[in-house]
Amino acid sequence: MKKVVFILFNLLTITAMAQTKGRFEVHDFENFKLHVYYTNDALGDASYIVEGENGLVTMEQPLFKDNVTEFDAYLTKLGKPVAQRITDYHVGGTGSHDVVMAEGMPEFTKGPVYGGMMQGFARAFGDALTAMPTGKATEVAFGTTQTWAGVTFAFSHGASSDFPGASILIGGKAYYTHWTPAKAHVSHLQISSRAAINAEIEEAEKSLGTGAELFIGGHGGAAKRDAVEFKIAYLKKMNELLASSSTPQAFVEAMKQAYPGLPGENGLNDLAKALFAGK
């Protein structure tokens, strides 16, 4: 919990910025379409619409008003009823609609860590945030597979170092977890401790074992299998460099040398602070 609080305090340092409207991209699978909404918001969030033959399922609806308006307008244009709304890691603009959440998450979102994070966002972003949802939240058990709009959603535990949300395999083709894998340095918000490195490796290896073709997250959007493979190799290398680095500065330099020019280099100092905390 101490490490989770560390994540919270760092999230609250994000500075409010002007909204840039988002964009959609569509991935067409055999029995469903996945609409990815890149919000371009201050938190780097992504939202999703799973389109079955006769219905829709939303996931991680946006948090900022401008994005909620844009997302809802797009949802309406699809012309199909919404069969279900999934709130996994991110509470968003679902309004009075009922939602489903992984077991344990409804209570967690009301607690001091997640609740405190949302209060911090309210102070930072003010009126730009949408009203908090008022609909009923029903819990979905881990290890179960649900079918909505003719598409399967298999719920499993996410990374053990993260909030108690779910990784969700959608239609056997798309794998959702909190953070989209990327060919970039990881954020200290995702890897906030040494234990988190191994937890994320385990989760990434699990995702590859599902046979999914597309990998999506609440932060980032969509990526292919090569991004997951990169993430695993990158985190294993990080473990090696941590073992051989006696100071945060030495670790940062070692990471730069191992991955010259990799995006996200300016976040390595914060990552090092997190990984060397208490050392």
Beta strands, then each sheet from edge to edge (+ up, - down):
strand 1: 23-28
strand 2: 33-38
strand 3: 46-51
strand 4: 56-59
strand 5: 82-86
strand 6: 99-102
strand 7: 137-140
strand 8: 145-148
strand 9: 151-157
strand 10: 166-170
strand 11: 174-179
strand 12: 214-219
strand 13: 221-223
sheet 1: 1+ 2- 3+ 4- 5-
sheet 2: 6+ 7+
sheet 3: 8+ 9- 10+ 11- 12- 13+
end
